[in-house]
Amino acid sequence: MVERETMEFDVVIVGAGPAGLSCAIRLAQQAQEKQQELMICVVEKGSEVGAHILSGAVFETTALNELIPDWQTKGAPITTKVSHDEIYLFKNETSAKLLPNFVVPKTFMNEGNYIVSMGNVCRWLAEQAESLGIEIFPGFSAHSLIVENNEVKGIVTGDMGVDKDGQPKDSYMPGMELRAKYTVFAEGCRGHLGKQLIKTFGLDKDATPQHYGIGFKEIWQISPEKHQEGLVVHGAGWPLSEGASGGSFLYHAENNQVVIGLIIDLNYDNPYLSPFDEFQRMKHHPVFAKVLEGGERVSYGARAIAKGGFHSLPKMHFPGGLLIGCDAGTLNFSKIKGNHTAMKSGMIAADAIIEALSSDAPASDLVTYAEKFKSSWVYDELYKSRNFGPALHKFGKILGGAYNMIDQNIFSGSLPFTIKDEVPDHAQMKLKSECTPIDYPKPDGKLSFDKLSSVFLSNTNHEESQPCHLQLADSSIPISVNLAKYAEPAQRYCPAGVYEVAKSEDGQDTFVINAQNCIHCKTCDIKDPSQNITWITPEGAGGPNYPNM
């Protein structure tokens, strides 16, 4: 039995993203107002706050205006206001049509919003939190739950200095027990502990399956004469073929930089589709190439996105804690935005916790969170866009897009219909015998690149000789089932070259996991057709080190 140091807090928050930091700040603000002593701890698995944050991002300040009204005078890194929007329908590799605004859902319009690095916004939020006396521990992964008498009592941080066989090395340091009256889980999309909580407490029994996309992002330094600060470009259509949906983006940020990306819904059905290669060939379209040519790619990353919306929201409270932000799936897909809704969910969590801690007999299960959430603008916003994703999945890009334009622009999301998508993303995969392989062009090293050089730009690192954090329930399945039936799609859906099928010395197919490459996107945990891969936290500080994504 490992002896662990124990630390006691009023509130432990897992994840220093927009939701977790907003929750912490709101808690500290209210404690100050009430002259209440409150011990708040935030644990973050990244090497620093912001190291694992990847978001587009066009940022809506609604929640921040409530949380820190004077954010501008406090130096928030939110300065590049959106100047105008352009929405394209891409027809093929050379043709695209600029759409008039009236045929586009108004939720896509970004007047009053800002182009930001959410990594840098989170770093700034962390400074605000620390100035309020909140303790933030970067480099510590929340490895497991402490559950006693069916109630969450806190978390255990991951052991450090363990070799690949699970044996202590000379540098071994056991993880700590961080115990709290309430534990808030804000791990982001497909959180490792959030997934366990949903299963343990049956939080999703009244919800449709969560749906996901994988979002790619690169930052480019471009020629000043090509730069239009504040321009936001979104696109739909090519390069995605039949059976795949998603959209592209190009944002002109500050300092002659643009961010370019592609979001691909993970309900695609062709096992030969490679999301990474779709993104790379997308950049050769003239709409993007004319901006990028002569520029330099300076950063790369990818992350899964929870986009099921209103119908996929699980119950967010359970004995001893709360599930917030993208851990619960609060992103508004009709706006392609989740930062403001994540922040608001964290603020509501803080309100429910403060209210409980101020009472004579604090409840273990904060049912008041559900009431507060339902009476907030974030609930109203998600409800109005409840059919947006399901309509696209059920009716396709053209008919689904037409429904969404009518629903959002004419009826403001109040059409009296309920459209649900009950099929999990991994179950959409067709057999390889039913699909045609896709021949992707080789990268040219100027606009398009290979996976390994891309992962290099993400500054990804994991401590050598640690247990593999990508766990197979059955090690035979990748070859006997996934390769035989689906041409082992892990080779293609992973954006970091973690998985490959190689030949052994005796000529047998073997499944290789290059866990060192993992950028913590969680796509494998979601898309594996056999649901055989479980992503768990590696040692703290492992993974990507995004400077300003």
N, C-alpha and C positions, 0 to 999 in steps of 0.2 A: 504494500500500500504506500503510495507516494505521499509524503508529508508536504502539504501546501500552505503557503502563507495566506491568510485571510484578511481581506479589507472590507469594511462595512461602509455603505453609503445609503443615503436616502433614495437616490435614483442612479442607476447605471444605464447609460445609453450606448448601444452597440452601433458604431458607424458615424464618422464625422463628415457626412455629406450634408446636403441642404436640409433634409428632414431632421436628422439627429442634432445638428448644430442649432437649428431654429427652436427645437424643443428645449435644448439646454439653455439657450439665451432667454427664452420666455419664462422658463422656470426660475432662473436667477433674477430676472426683472421683477417677477411677482413676489418672490421671497423678500427682495429688498423693500418693496412697497409695504409688505405686511410685517417688516422687521422680523422676519422668520429665518432662523439658521437652517441652511439646507446644504447637504453634502452631495454634489453632483459630479459624476465621473463619466467621461466619454472615452471609449476605446476605439482605436482605428487601426486596421490591419496594415495599411500602407505605411511606408517608411516615414512619411510626413503627411499632414493633412493636405488633401488635393492630389496625392500621388496616384490614386486609383480612380479619380473622378474623370469621366469622359462624357461630354454632353455637347450637342450641336454647336453653340446654343444661342437661340434667340430667347431672351429672357423677359418675362412679364413681371413687373415689380409689385403686383397687387399685394402679395403676402409680405414682402420686404417693407412696403410702405406702412403696414400695420406694426411690424416687428421693430423696425428701427427707422422711424419717420425722417430722421435727419441723416440718412445714409450718405447723401451727397457731400455734406459738410464733413462727414467722418472719413471721407476718402475711399469709399467703395469703388472697386475697379469696374465700374459700370458707366462707361462714358460714350460708347459708340452707338448713337441713336439710329434706328432703322430709318433710312431715307425713303426708300420705296421698295415694292415687291414686284417680282416678275415670275410668272408661273408658266411653265412650258409643258406641252405634250410632246414627248419624244417618239417619233414614228419609226426611225431606224438609225443606223450608225452615222448618217449624214444629215438627216432631216428632223426638224423640230418646229412646232407651231407655238408662238407666244399667245397665250389665251387672254381674252378680255376678262376683266375682273368680274363681270356679272355672271359668268358661267363657272366661277370658282367659289366653293364654300367660303363664306366671309370669315370663318374661323381661321383660314390660312393667312389672312391679312395681318400685318404686324405694325401698324401705326402706333407709335408710343412705346414700342418695345426696344430692347437694346441687344446688340451683338456682344457677347461676353465669353470669357473663359470661365466656366464654372469651377474649374480647379482653383483659379485665383480668387473667385468670389468666396469659395469655401475657406481658403486661407485667411481672407479678410474676416469672414464670420468667426473663425476660430480665434482671431485676435480680439474681437468683440466679446466672445465668450470668456476668454481668459482674463480680460479686464474686469469681468464680473465675478471672478473667483472660481470659475469652473476648471476642474482638472481634466486635461486632455492627454491621453496616453497613446501617441502614435507608435507603430511598430509592434503592437500587441494584438494578436488575432483572438477573437472570441471563438474558442474551439468547441466548447460543449455547454450544455444547459445544466443548471442545478435545479432539479425538480424534486420537491419533497411534499408528500401528501397531496399529490396532484396540483401543486402550486409552484410556479417558477420563483425561485429565490435568488437568482443571479446567474452568473456565467463563470466558466473556468477558462482562463487564457491558455493559449497553446504552449506546450513545453518547447524549450529551445535547446539546441544541441543534441538532437537524437539522430542516429544514423538510419540508413534505409531499411535496416532490419528491426528498427524500433529500440535499439540499445543505446544507452547514454554514452555520449562522447565526453572528452575532457572538458568541453565547454558547456556541459549539460546544466540547464537551469529549469526547474519545474515551473509550470504555470501557476498562477495565483487564482484563488477563489475571490471573485468580486461579488459580494452579496449586497442586496438592496431590498428596500421595501417594495420598489417597483422597478422593473427592467423594461426598457424601451428598445425595440429592435428596428433599426434603420439601416440595414445592410445594403440597400439597393436591390435591383432586380434579381430575383431567384436567390435570395439570401440563404446561405447554408443552414443557419439556425431557424430562419423564418420558415423554410420548407419543412423542417422537423416539427415546428410548433403547429403549422397548419395540419399536419398529419396527426400529431399527438392529441390535439384538442378538437379535431374535426372542424376546423374553422371554415372550410370551403364546402361544407355539405349542402348549403343552399345557393351556391354560386355555380356558374358555368366554368369550364376549365379556363385557366389563365392562358392568354395567347401572347406570343412574343415576336419580336423582330430582332435581327442582328444589325447594329448600326456601326458603319465604318466611318472613320474620320481621319483626314490628313490636314496638316497646316502647311501652307506654301508661302514662301516669300516671292513676290512677283514684281514685275517692272512697275514703277510709279505711274507711267502713262496708261497702264491697263487697270489701275486700281480705282474703284469707285466706292469710297468709304460709306458704309451704311446700306449698300445694296444687298437685298436678300433674294436669292433665286431658288425656286423649288421646281422639281420636275417629276413627271410620272411617265410610264410607258417603257420604251427601250432603255437599258438592255434586257429588261426582264421579259421572258417569253411567257407563253400560255402556261398556266399552272403556278405562276409566281407573281407576287405583287409587292409593292413597296414604292419608294420614291427617293429622288436625289436632291442634294442641296449644295449651294455655293453661297457663302456669306463673306462679304468684304468687310473684314475687321479693321483694326487700326494698324498703323506703321507698315503700310503696304503689304499686309498679310491677308490671305483668304483662307477660309476653312472649307473643305470640300468633302462630301460624304455621300453614302448610299445606305438606305435602310431597306432590308429585305425581310419580309414577313416569313417567319419560320414554319408556316404551314405549307410551304412549297412542296410539290409532289415528286419531282424528278431527282432521283438519288445522284445523278451525274452533275447536278447544278453545283457550282462552286461560288458561294457568295463573294469570296475574296477576288476571284477572277472576273466576276461580273462588275465589281467596283473598278478594277484596274482598266478593263476595256471601256468602261463608261467615260473615263477621262479623255479618251481620244475623240469623243464627239466634238464637233466644231464649237458648240456653245461653251464647253469647258476648255477645250484645247487652246482656243484663242486667248484665254486668260492665263493659263498655266505655262504655255510655251515660253522658254527662256527663263522660267522661274526655278526655284529650288525647293524641294520637299524637305521640311525640317522636322516633322513629327508624324507618327502613325499610331493608330490604336483602334480597338473594336470593343463593343460591349453589347450584351443582350439588353433588350428593352421590353418591359411589361406593358402590353398595349391592349389587354382585354377590356379595360375600362369598367364601367358601372356594373355590368352583369357578372364580371369576374371578381368583384371585390369580395374577399373573405370577411368573416367576422374578425374584427381587429382588436378585440379585447379578450382576455383569458385570465385565469387566476394568477396574479402576480405581475402582469405586464401588458404591453400594447405592441401592436405591429403597425408601423407607419410608413408613409412614403412609398417608394417603388418596391419595398419589401412586401407591401400589401397590394401594389398595382394601382396607385392613384393617378398615373399619367393620363392626361387628356389627349387621346389620339387624334381627335378632330382638330386640335391646335398644333399637333406634333410637339407638345410641351408637357413637361412633368415637374419642372423645378418649383414653380410657384405653388402647385397643388401639394407637392411633397412638403414644402415649407409650412404650408397652412395646416396640413395634417399633424405635423410636429407641434405646432403652436396649440392646436386643439388638445393634443395629448398632454401638454404642460398644464393647460387649464384644468383638465380632469384630475391630474395628479395633485396639483396644488389644493384643489377643492377637497380632495380626499384626505390629504395630509393635515389640513386645517380642521378636520372634523374630529369629534371625540372618539369615534369608532370607525377608522378608515376601512373601506371595503377592500377585499382582496381582488375581486373582479370589478374592474372599472366600467360598469355598464353605462355610466354617464357619458363615457367617450362616444358611444354610438349615438346618443341623443344629441350631443353637441355637434358631432360630425353631420348629422342629418339636418340640423338647423343652420348649417354654414353655407357660404357661397360655393365652397368646393363641391359639396354634394349636389347643389343645383347645377353647377357647371358640368359635372360628370353625368348627371341624369339627362341633361339636354343633348349630350353627345353619345348616349347609351347605344344607339343603333349604328353609329358611324362605321366601326370596324366590321361588325357582323354583316352589314349591308354589302360591303365590298367583298367579303368572303362568300356570301350566299349568291349574290347577283353578278359578281364580276366587276371589272374596272369601269366599264361603260355604264351599265344599268345601275350598279351600286353608286357610282359617282354622281349620276343624275339624281338618284334618290337623295343623296346627302346634300347636294346643292339645293334642292327644293326644301328639304327638311330644315336646313340651317339658315338659308337666305330668306325664305318666305315665312316659315313657321317657327323659326328660332328654336328648333329642336323639340317642338311640341306636337308633331304628328302622332296620332293615337295608335301607334303600332309598337309592338315589341318584337325585335328580331334578335335571335340568339344563335351563337355558334357553339354547339355542344361537342364538337370533335376536337380532341387535343391535337396540337401541332405535330407531334411525333407520329400520330396515327394516320396522317395524310400521305405519308411516303408510299409511293407505288413500287412494285417490284421492278428490278432492273430489266426484266424481260418485256415489260410494258413501256419502256422508255428508251429514248435515243440518246446516246452519249453526246456531250457537247464539246466541240473542238474549240478551245480558247486560244487566241493568238499569244505568241510568246511576248513577254514584256520587253519594251524597247530601252529600258533604263533611263528614259527621259520623262515620259508621262506615266508609264506603267512599270511595275517592279515585281520582284518575287517575294515570297513570304518571309524568307530568312532576313533579307536586307530590310524589310519592313519592321520585323520584330526587333531588329537591332535599334531602330529609331525609337522604339517604345521604352528603351532602357530597362528591359525586363531582366530580372535576376532572381534566382532562388539559391539559398544556401546549398552547397554541394552535399551530397550524401545525406539526404533527409528522406523520410518515408514519402512515397508517391501520394500526392493529394488528389489524384484522379483514380478513383477506386472502381474496380470491376466486380459486380456481383458474381459473375461467372466468367472466368478468363477464356473459356472456349467459345463464347458467343460471337466475338468479333469475326472469327474465321468461319465457324460452322454455320452461323445464321446470317450475320450482317454482310459478310463477303459473298456468301452463296446467293443470298436473296437480293441484296441491295448494293452490291459492288463496294461494300464497306464505306458508307458516305462520310464517316468521321474524317477520312483523308481529305475531304473537300469542304465540309461545313466548318471545320476548325480554321480560324483566321490566322493561326500562328504556327502551323506545321507541327503541332504536338503529336498527331496520330499518323502512322504510316503502316502500310503492309509491305513487309520485306521477305526475302527468301532466306531460309536457314541454310546451313551447310549441306543438308541432305535434300535441298530443293523444296522444302515445305513452306507454305505461307505462314508467316508469323506476324503478330500484331505488336507494334512497337509504340511505346508512349514516351515521348520526349517532354517530360513534365517541366524541364527547365525553361522551355519556350512559352509556357502558359501565361497569357495576359489577363486571366481571370474574367473572361467574357461570359462564361457559363453556358455557351451554346451547346456543348456536348451533353451537359446535364439535361438540357431541354429536348434536343432534336434526335438523340439516339433512338432509332425506331424500336429497339428492344428494351429501352429504358434500363440499360445495364451499367451506365456510367454515373457515378455520384461524385460531384465536386465537393471537396471539403477544404477547410482552410489549411494552407501550408504554414510554415513558420512565419511569425510576424515579420513585416517589412519585405517579404517576398513579393514577386510579381512586377508589374510595370512601375516605372517612375515617370509619370507624365509631368512635364514641367508646367504646361499651361493649357491643358485640354479642357 
